[in-house]
Amino acid sequence: MAKYLMAQENSRIIPKEDKIFGINKLAKEMIAKEGKENVVNATVGALLDDNGDLVVLSSVVDVLKNLEPQDYAEYAPIGGTPEYRKHIIEATFGKFKPKSHTRALATPGGTGAIRNTIENYTQRGEKVLTSDWFWAPYNTIAQELERKLVTYTLFDENDNYNLSSFEEKVKEILEIQDNLVVIINTPAHNPTGYTLTLKDWNGVIDILKKYSKGKKITILADVAYIDFAGDEDKYREFFPVLDDLPENILAVVAFSMSKGFTLYGLRGGAMICITKNEDVAEEFVLVNSFSARASWSNCPRAAMKVLSSIYEDEALLAKVKAERKKFCDMLVKRGKAFEQAAVEAGLKTVPFDSGFFISIPCKDPDAVGKELQKSGIFAVPLAKGLRISVASISEELCKTIPAKVKAAMS
Ligand SMILES: Cc1ncc(COP(=O)(O)O)c(C=O)c1O
């Protein structure tokens, strides 16, 4: 029996309501009934201050408010303005600008970069690989594009990055297909907060090289949280690993202005390739511009102008970085407080480094989530555990929540 009236399902699984937005709605309803002080909404994927208000960098807002109409009203070129395409490379790599060929194209947020990478570097029906803890829209995008998202186990039994599971999946997939896109979200992975070490990265690359003979592999580094992980240089130290790949392994970096510039709604982002082969770089521009034209056409010029203006003015850039650092320090403190309180409460979390989220592995995440809701705590149940957004709760709450989660689990 057809489930849809006029629409075609096209082999996608389309939920009636997005899970996170659904729980967020419940939290809001409870706030309306019981008052803000009695509800902890740890579902939000945006940085909130200790009062629960969205953090917006005032230094960035000043730039936005001073834009001239032509800065936002006019169409931007499909791949982005030339200034943006130049400065986004600086914003992404910082001190670690690759020596290989790089090309940047504007995308609507990091989401657009993920979409275009899957579209252009795999064929319909093929598998795309990521870890078993993953950001749900990877699956949404893969389904929409008629690909299949498959996963490797992120952590081994000693809570180390699970290179053997990664290898097993790479080998298995490349036995049946000639192309592979691997998505790695680091630093400050959503939903665990894990950051791949240089050793992890080298292991990943060695495995890809081992199975790459006669194949085309694309490694997509989703760095959506890079500017809220901690020290800007330390968290960019892995980029050189992507600068020394054979020609049949392409690196693509998905950059987002949503978190780093607190402009979630302005849809600024970019996809940047790193390759030793200039023809591959030119092809990257060609095919991804085509896909952009076919899906969103061009991206908001305002976001590009804001980023370009910031990078064209040293003092302004320093101001943005200083303001961002203040909030990044606040976030890092929350994460540490949560980790510490989890240890004290005997609550196991998955290996956490930094970022917006911490996850707690558990058997029946939906049931634990519902139990927590009884005491006014809202978190997101995932397949393998519960995701808590430390980005949206105060340091004080980070100290008390772990004991409550532990109680709800038992
Ligand atoms: C893991 C991950 N990747 C990418 C994104 C991209 O976000 P946007 O499209 O807003 O840049 C997000 C946003 O939540 C995310 O969590």
The ligand as a Tripos MOL2 file, in Angstrom:
@<TRIPOS>MOLECULE
LIG
   16    16     1     0     0
SMALL
NO_CHARGES

@<TRIPOS>ATOM
      1 C1         28.9600   16.8540   12.0850 C.3       1 LIG1
      2 C2         28.4210   18.0330   11.3680 C.ar      1 LIG1
      3 N1         28.8240   18.2500   10.1220 N.ar      1 LIG1
      4 C3         28.3780   19.2870    9.4140 C.ar      1 LIG1
      5 C4         27.4840   20.1710    9.9420 C.ar      1 LIG1
      6 C5         27.0970   21.2480    9.0050 C.3       1 LIG1
      7 O1         26.3380   22.2490    9.4080 O.3       1 LIG1
      8 P1         26.0330   23.4670    8.4370 P.3       1 LIG1
      9 O2         25.4360   22.9330    7.2000 O.co2     1 LIG1
     10 O3         25.1300   24.3300    9.2100 O.co2     1 LIG1
     11 O4         27.3550   24.1130    8.1480 O.co2     1 LIG1
     12 C6         27.0090   19.9900   11.2620 C.ar      1 LIG1
     13 C7         26.0120   20.8600   11.8670 C.2       1 LIG1
     14 O5         25.3720   20.5970   12.8230 O.2       1 LIG1
     15 C8         27.4970   18.8870   11.9820 C.ar      1 LIG1
     16 O6         27.1110   18.6320   13.2200 O.3       1 LIG1
@<TRIPOS>BOND
     1     1     2 1
     2     2     3 ar
     3     2    15 ar
     4     3     4 ar
     5     4     5 ar
     6     5     6 1
     7     5    12 ar
     8     6     7 1
     9     7     8 1
    10     8     9 2
    11     8    10 1
    12     8    11 1
    13    12    13 1
    14    12    15 ar
    15    13    14 2
    16    15    16 1
@<TRIPOS>SUBSTRUCTURE
     1 LIG1         1 GROUP 0 **** ****
